[in-house]
Amino acid sequence: MAEVKKIRGVCGMCPDKCDIIATVEDGRLVKVEPDPDSPRGHVCPRGALSPKIVHSDKRVLHPLIRDGEKGSGKFRQATWEEAFDYVGERLRAVMDQYGPDAVASYFGGSAREDCNMRCLSFTRELGSVSGFSCSSTCNFSSNVLTPLSTMGVRTPDLLHDVDRCDIVFLWGKNPATDSGPLVYDRAIRRAKERGAKLIVIDPRGEVYQDLADWWVPVLPGSDGALAMAMLKIIIEEDRYDHHFVEQFTRGFEELRAYLATLTLEQCSSWCGVPVADIRALTDLFCSTEKIALVSYTGLEYQCSGVQNNRAMQTLWAITGKLDVEGGMRFAGDHFPTVPLGPKDPERKPAGYDRYPLFSRILGQGQFAEFPKAVLEGDPYPIRALILCACSPAVTYPNQAMWHEIYKKLDCLVVLERFMTEDAKYADVVLPATTLFENQSVIAIPGGKKMRNRIVEPQGETKCDVFIFQGIAQRLGIGDRFPKNDEELELWMVNGDRDYLAALKASPYGIVKKPCLDLRKYETGQLRADGVPGFPTPSGKFEISSVYLEECGYTGYPQYHDVRDVPGMDGAPGEYPFLLTTAARNNFRFSSFGANLPEIAKVYPTPTLDLSPEDAEKLGIREGDAVTVETRFGKKTYPARLCPMKSGAVHVPYGGGSSYMPPAWRDGNVNDICSFDYRDPLSGFLLFKSLPCKVYPGGTLPDENK
């Protein structure tokens, strides 16, 4: 008779830590269900496929060493000892010839598990400044640069008080398709049940189509123009909180002067929202303090992504919605002021000079500058790269360039669970466990908990941490990383055995209840020194940021429209549409998705989403082949007619791997995006705001090839 176990634990399909109950039969994962006793209990469609993915015959289960030309995808199976020796010899040779900075690492979104991310120190332990992460392309702009440069805290330190608000502003985010336990999705639905209004500001009308009281369709990349128009009305009509502005802000007059140079008609033409609607939206916004802002990465990938986000947070601050019930609250107290890193360090990572704000806060280089370091030796040569659970060839533009980069490297090491476009070019592929197979300690909101192993590592796979330890051992720094479960657990709690024992005795972890007192900036509870104000360099809410000014940028929010950027548009009217990409989907996570047959089966093809109005004008019907063309290339997709802002189209990302079915393999929307145009503050690429033209026709991928 089969041995069946029900195991309460944490989902291992992505690093977003939903609480689950796993059914394990004779050592195999057979079912994953949400834990009904946990508020973080959730299983997404991808999580429900976990058994097929963990036990997939497509998994890489043994170390592989290249046995053919780079890019041929030909490998031979090796032992761990041979693979570690091989990698150690290659990396040592690179360091001996070029110096330690020539060895780089990049950790992707799928590697964003706590123990894996601590391995970012690997290159630093080697003496290299070339440690990079997915912060170069996701999350860091909106969750760190924005709130840190206005309020002095990070987004995890904020509570968007949906449960007590009168109105929810959902701006550039769809909580229903988030990874993780859908906390805000549930809160929004509770808010609607008790009568709160829901305002959705997004190019896509499918975001809470069934719940929204008002969908405000904006053109992709233009959110800042709408925020500026609202600020202009509020300031010029004297509808702001004078006491707060006078006592607790920096840069208000500079912003007022800038807004005076704009007209509502100009802002309206940029964002596509009529002036009358902007005024009505502003009236609603000023009707109560109890408005919760739910926003995220939708605004990061724009010409002025950081400043657009800062303008939104300024709206909340100057109208009395900051640290009040139902508004934008601080989930904690006595925050220290985060210092900028050194202005001119002796050794700078790639991207430091071009993106000083990004690098001086994160302490890393901007990976968007990595290609130049490999192909041109600028600012220094990088000759070796370790990729951990990521696929730059899929998640960044210009895949042909990535192939060239990988061929030029002296050593490419890939830690992965499945073959990827990047692994195809690797010298060594090292098989990593899924998170279901790991034993570790993880962070959860307000505390920590155990991630207990649910199934044993498949084949010869190892936890990424132990893989880095094996490589480090060959380079003389093996003692810096744990080599077994016991050491890993202690490493994650900095050696505190008592705390570790307490965690093991707490199924849902140990969480510190945050301080939720109101208006802490008035009482001195917000700053570590107990002085009233904010934990910013000036002690104020920084409409004009000291950090930005020190790094050579304009300190206050300004809006720059993508259609005004030289090189992005053609002759007048040549590119009348705006393309946005990469809306979240419950089946994909970063580049992890269509390379798995189980996921490709339920989400068989990327589509071009457009409004019925635009489709009728263009003579396009549902399912027709339709081509989208930018200055950087063109792609053909099946049309999907859905609620969209007229003049806007959307295409999902995640394609571009040789290991995907043809529709996804050939449907990589990043191939028509650009590596050259970025937000100057964060270095984030403009994936969500590209001028384009759309027309019927084109050739769809042949599914038989």
Buried (B, 14 or more C-beta within 10 A) or exposed (E): EEEEEEBBBBBBBBBBBBBBBBBBEEEBBBBBBBBEEBEBBBBBEBBBBBBBBBEBEEBBBBBBBBEEEBBEBEBEEBEBEBBBBBBBEBBBBBBEEBBBBBBBBBBBBBBBBBBBBBBBBBBBBBEBBBBBBBBBBBBBBBBBBBBBBBBBBBBBBBBBBBBBBBBBBBBBBBBBBBBBBBBBBBBBBEBBEEEBBBBBBBBBBBBBEEBBBBBBBBBBBBBBBBBBBBBBBBBEEEBBBEEBBEBBBBBBEBBBEBBEEBEBEBBBBBBBBEBEBBBBBBEBBBEBBBBBBBBBBBBBBBBBBBBBBBBBBBBBBBBBBBBBEBBBBBBBBBBEBBEBBEEEEEBBBBBBEBBBBBBBBBBBBBBBBBBBBBBEEEBBBBBBBBBBBBBBBBBBBBBEBBBBBBEBBBBBBBBBBBBBBBBBBBBBBBBBBBBBBBBBBBBBBBBBBBBBBBBEBBEBBBBBBBBBBBBBBBBEBBEBBBBEBEBBBBBBBEEEEEBBEBBEEBBBBBEEEBEBEBBBBBEBBBBEEEEBBBBBBBBBBBBBBBBBBBBEBBBBBBBBBBBEBEEBBEEEEEBBBBBBBBBBBBBBBBBBBBBBBBBBEEBEBBBBBBBBEBBEEBEBEEEBBBBBBBBBBBBBBBBBBBBBBBBBBBBBBBBBBBBBBBBBBBBBBBBBBBBEBBBBBBBBBBBBBBBBBBEBEBEBBEEEE
